[in-house]
Amino acid sequence: MEIQNISSKDPIAHTQNIAMHLHALKDHCEEDISKVEDPSAKALFQRAAQVLGTLEKDFQEFKRGSSDDFGEDENSYEE
């Protein structure tokens, strides 16, 4: 799945796009857990799936109108 380059200025369009990709990547990590035998690799994929799941949830909450939790701070991304 290729990440779409969205020209819209609507943050919801962008959060939906990113959430979709985070979900797909999380699912891929979860599938890979059963494909490898190395315990360290299994732990890595499990941790990655957890982190991606948390990020996916954050993006979904933003698009549901919970954006108040995502205020500007000194570490905000600026282009």
C-alpha angles and dihedrals in degrees: 000000000000121000110247120233102225117199095193119111089213107113091207091064090053095045091050091051094049093044090054091053094044089053092051092048092047090052091049092053091049091051092049092056090075093043097062130062100197108105092213091053091048090051091048093052091046092051092045091051090051093049093045090048090054092049091047089053091050092052092047091050090051092055090048090062100266091122092124088086091061103067126159118275137170091273095055117134115254124184 
